Amino acid sequence: MSKEKGFAIPVCVVMPNNAMIPKILSTEDCGADVVCSGPSWQERDFALKQLQTKTQATVVSTSLDPSIFLGQGTLGIEFTDQVKQTYGHSLDAIIAPCGSGGMLAGLAVALHGSPTQVFGAEPSEGGADDAGRGREIGSRIETVNSPSIADGLRCPVGKLPWEIVKRADYVEDMFSVTDEQIRETMKLVYDEFHMVIEPSAAVALAVVFFSEEFRDLAAAQTESWRIGVVLSGGNIDLQTVVDIVS
């Protein structure tokens, strides 16, 4: 296994074979070896277990290690603190993408008890909105086989994050958007802000733009609603963005 830049630690990352090429290349550029599995979460998990057995390496998982998702949650504290310092007020709500659920669960724990409500966003394509559907039926959905362009979110919520994500007192609600709405959002972000974001990062903003349920919720507020949106990744190149939105 290759060694990650700056540390004498071998790193190997398991990715699905339909992951976006820029994401694979940027991971390799950081010094890691990339092992490609089949596209489903079950195939990725199987490949990971085989690799761990072969190498005896430590598995680092956003959905199994509470230290990782709690660390991700610090972005919520930093986000709200910066808004308060810059504008003199905090956020009323923050919305973030949800795949395996680590970042969303971390945000929810970090901001629990604060004035900032936490919401989750998922792609609806092929059942990738498993967290929202799981909340509706009252149990975690364990299998997701989605072809959504939001490749970072084509996975079920992990067992540990689910214990947080399922609770409305931590995550107020979940919303989903279509792949077409994700494409439109990527195009809007590039055209208006000259920013290149990957599909998974566009999902939360797509909810703000396109989800009627979310927009109705915002409109029902008695005062202006200050919403923070997490754009969580730019593992994509400009040509791929052009190919996706054209």
N, C-alpha and C positions, 0 to 999 in steps of 0.2 A: 504494500500500500504506500502511496505517496505521503509526504509530510506536509502538513498545512503550513503556510507561510508564517515564519516567526516563532514557531514552536516545533520541538522535536517529537511531534506526536503524529503517528500515521493516521490518516483519515480516509475513509471510504464512504461514499454516499450512494444509496440505492435509489434509483429513479425509474419511473415507468418508461418503456421504450417509445412512448408517444409524447414525452415531455418536449417542450420547445427547445430547439437546438441552442439558442442563445443562453438558456438557463444551464444546459449541460456544459457548454463551453466556459461560461463564467465560473462554474463550480470547479472545473478542471484548472482554470487559470488561478484559482486560489490555492492550488496545490493538492487537491483531493483526487483520488481515483473515483470514477463513476462506474457503477455496475447497473446495467439496465435489466429490468424485469419485464414481465408481461404488464399490460396496461391496468389491470384491476388491482384494487387494494389487497386482495387476498394473495395475488401473485407477488406483489411487492413484499408483503409480510413473510411469505415463504422464502423468497430470495434473501431477505434480511436474516432470517433464522439460519439458513444454510451458511451464509457468510460468517455469522457469529460463531457457529459451530466450527467452521474451518479455521478461523483466525483467532478465536478466543478474545476478540475485541469487545470493548464495552459498547453497548447499544445506547445511543443518545436519541431520545424520542420526545417530541413536543407533547405527545399525548400520554406518556407514561411517567415522566419525571416532573414532579410538581415544582422543582426549582427552576426549570426552564420556563414553564408557562407563567410562574410568578414573576420571573425576570422580564418576560415579555410585557407583563402588565404595567411595568414601570413607565412605559410609553404614555399611559393614560395620565399618570401623575405629572410627568413632564409636559404633556400637551396642555392639561388644564392650568398648570402653573404658568406656562408661557403666555397663554391667552389672558390670564388674570394680570400678569405683569404688563402686557402690551396694551390691553383694552380696559383694564380696571374691573373686569367681571369674569366669572368662570363660565364654563360651558353648561348649557342645560341638558344637552344630550351628546353622546358620542356613538358613532356606528362604525363597525369594523367587520371585515370579511370573516367567514367561519368555514374552515375545512376540517382538520382534526380537532379544532376547537381550543388549542392551547392559548393562542393570543387572546381570543375573546374571553375565555375563562379567567386569564390573568388580568385583563382589563376590569372584568366584573368584580373580582376580589379586591383589586387596588382601589376601585372607586365606590365600593359598597359603603353605604352610609353617608356618601357625599351628595351634594345637590345634583350631580351629573348622572342622568339615566344612561344605561348601556343597552345598545341594540345590536343585533347580529344580521349579517347579510350573506345570502347564498345564491349560487346559480340554480335555476330550476331545471335546466336541461338534464334529462335522463335520471331524474331522482337525486340530484346532488344537493337538494334542499332537505337533507335527512334530519338535520337538527330541528327545523321547523315542524316537519312531519312527525318527528319523534315526540316533540312536546305536545302535539295534538292528540296522539294516541297514548301518551303517558309512559313510553318505554323507548330505549335507545335502539335505533336502527343500525344493524351491524354490517350490512352489505350495501355498497354503492358501486355501480358500474356505469359511470356517466361519460359521455363523449364531449362534455362541455369544453369550450375553449378556455375556460378558467381552470387550467390544468392543476394549479396548486390547491384547488378545492374539491377535487374529485375523490373524496375519501370520507368515510364515516367519522363522526365525532368520536374521539377516544373515550375509553371508559372513565378515566379520571376527570377530564374536562366536562364530560357529560353531567357529572354530579353537580357542577356549577351552572352549566348552560341550561339545564332543564328547569332551573328555578327562576320564577318570574321576579322574585325579590332581588335577584342578582342580574339577570338579563331580562329586561322588560319584555322584549318580543323579538321574533325573527321575521325577516322579510326576504323575498326572493325575486330575481329578475331573470329575463330570458337572455340567451346568448346574443340576440340581435340588439337588445338594450345595452349589453356590455360593450358590443362593438361601437354603438353610437356614442357611448360615454368615452371610450378611448379616443374616438375622433374629436369629440368636443374638447377634451383635455389637451390634445395636441394642437388643435386649431386655435384655442383661446389662450392657453397657458404655455404652449410650446414645450410641454412635458411628455415624455415617453413612459407610459406605465403598462405593465403586463395586464392581461385580462383579469387575473385574480385580484389585482389591486383596484380594478375599476368597479368591482361588484358593489361595494358600499356606496360609492358615489352614484352608481346607476340606480340604486334604491331611492336615493334622494331625488333624482331626476324623474324617475319613471314609475315608482310604486305608488299606485293610487291609495293603498291602505296607509302607507307612511305619510304621504302628503296630506291625507285627511286628518291623520293624527296631529301633524304639525299645524294645520289650519285650525284645529280645535283648541289650541292653546290660547289662553286669555291674554298673553303678552308675547312679544317677539321671542321666537325660539332660537337660541344660539346652538347650532349643531356643528360638532367636530367630526370630520370624516377621515378615517385612516386609509391612506394610500400605501399599501404594504409591500409593494415590490416593483422593481424596474428591470427584471431579468428578461429583457427583450430588446431587439434592435429595431431601428427605424424601419427597415425594409419589411420586417415581419409585421409591424404595426400597419404599414401601408397595405400589405397583403390581406390582413384581417379586416380592415375597415373598408376596403375597396370592393 
